[in-house]
Amino acid sequence: MKKNKKTVILGASPNTSRYAYAAARMLKENDIPFVPVGIKKGQVLGEEILNIREKPPIEDVHTLTLYIGPPNQKEWYDYMISLQPKRIIFNPGTENPELFTLAKSHGIEVLTACNLVMLSTDQF
């Protein structure tokens, strides 16, 4: 059931031309709750972007979808794992073998996929 797949968008942006914003829009259209987290301030479709620097606690995370490139991921590894997502979606350009291994060692499913394609083809 999609409604149980609370999704954290890591690398969220209020910029409507960004893929992270498009993902939020598609999640909302599919009635999937989402939590935008990033360094940018602002809102995404009425949801306040949580400041990743504060490592905000978020409960009941099903999916963590990444929109942060590998060079900027390492400092957030512990935070990502602490959210205890059931899966991490590595969108194009975010693939990171080191984080794949770390996530798998914590029992987290890793997918190299496009969140937008998954949603539009009902594979989310």
Buried (B, 14 or more C-beta within 10 A) or exposed (E): EBEEBBBBBBBBBBEEEBBBBBBBBBBBEBEBBBBBBBEBEEEBBEBEBBEBEEBEEBEEBBBBBBBBEBEEBEEBBEBBBBBBBEBBBBBEEBBBEEBBEBBEEEEBEBBEBBBBEBBEEEEB
